[in-house]
Amino acid sequence: MRIKLLEIIGPECVSLDQGQKLYYLLFNELKGKNTVEVDFQGIETLYSPFLMGSLGKLLGHYDKEKLMQELVFCNITSEHLKSVNEFIDRAENQLTEQGYLQTMRELFEEDELGDL
């Protein structure tokens, strides 16, 4: 499947709501184990809230490697590709840190129970 951002979002991909619209399209295709082409032709503006609503939300379901295998970015400028890659790296790091913090909380909670 090919998703043309210009047709479904417009030239400015800036808001969380716009990102969530893309998320639902992507998620439905990815859960069916389909590869999805995301066409950036005509996209002038690409902001983090849009990426958070789409790719950030997908990272809650799939790891980075899986997403990179199943998503193909077409007609993307080098500037937009850099923004996407930096966003994915930051989001992945945050998810890793959250997992680490959760593990540490669980360990400390178990330790506190043992001290009673």
Helices and strands as residue ranges (DSSP letters): E 2-4, H 5-8, E 12-13, H 16-31, E 36-39, E 45-46, H 48-51, I 52-56, H 57-58, H 64-70, E 71-74, H 78-115
